[in-house]
């Protein structure tokens, strides 16, 4: 399969597409948090990706059944493996900390992505990237200090923060591969193969880890699968038509949506230190993004 021929479009349309993708992913996070609390992270993810594969198949079929060649399939497998680790760590984290806090901590990923781009793509690390990393670290410390200062950090919360930061490392890799994948495959193909390959990865562990869902948790995973599929389609379409440095700042609106959905579904309140920490991390990301000559 050759790289897709993408017709130039107004920047507005990719921006709107990515905005819709972020809203869908944020709502999916809330649904999956509920499912993960009910049946565990592994089972929630397994059923979400199985349902996602079933939902995506007819879209893929009627889109002409696009199949990747070997080189593109390798990219699909690489990103699916990254997404599996990223999602497992993230939802392990959000079960233990408020949704908005987990999302705020995950914002450090674009800063880390600058260093992965240097390592994997040979890009030069400029002084701004160092400043960005420092801002991100300070933001993480502010969020942590806010919890410690109120004495609300249990051992589970510490595990949740550690898992969320680990997820952010994989998310940084995901950002590098997201742009690469969007340039060689269409949104429908990406959605289909990401759902399918992640489901296959999880199925290898299912005999030991699966908990069968009840009707309520199955409904949550169904909602999560629909929202995740929508998000993948919106984000893939947008990232194929505009540079990542234009679109990455939109990722930060996820904090607002996470705060809203966390409050509506779980009654979670957002502390001032979480907001301040998120602002510092976002400022660091924006400083780092000014380095970008090509999309990440």
Secondary structure, DSSP 8 states (H G I E B T S, - for coil): ----------HHHHHHHHHHHHHHHHHHHHHHHHHHHHH-HHHHHHHHHHHHHHHHHHHHHHTT-----HHHHHHHHHHHHHHHHHHHHHHHHHTTS-HHHHHHHHTTHHHHHHHHHHHHH-----HHHHHHHHHHHHHHHHHHHHHHHHT---HHHHHHHHHHHHHHHHHHHHHHHHHHHHTTS-HHHHHHHHHHHHHHHHHTTHHHH-----HHHHHHHHHHHHHHHHHHHHHHHHHTTS-HHHHGGGGGGHHHHHHHHHHHHH-----HHHHHHHHHHHHHHHHHHTT-SS--
